[in-house]
Amino acid sequence: MDQPYIPINCERHDELLALATLRRPCTLDVERPDGTLDNLAGVIEDVYADTGVEYLRLRGGPTVRLDWIRTLNGRPFP
């Protein structure tokens, strides 16, 4: 069963959009529903919503739910 999406705050969303627009590399720590932690790095290619859930896609890499992000560039991402 899918976990309900928990929207992120507007400031954090704007920060992700700025990184995508400027094509700046970033690092992310992402906690999956099973508790595993992924350390990802890359350029955000897109930030989008699909069926009520927001995602980002890294260039040449994975798609990540925004509410699974725990850190962005080493800072907590509440």
Phi, psi and omega in degrees: 000137180286145176283144176297144180283136176249109183302144176272164181284160186297323180299316181292321177298315178298323179297317178295318178297320178296315178299320179294316182296318182276354181056042179269136177297150178215167174239144181226140165253124185239127177260117179282161181302333179277003177093353178289148181247124177254135174257116184241151177216144177160192179255131179288121181271326183202146170236123187208168177242146177214122181048047175081006179238136180263142183225163164231152178238127176275143179302124179066016184223203187280168170257138187230134172292137184295329181281359175265351181287129180254326175222150174231119182052042175082359179253145178304142181237084185291000000 
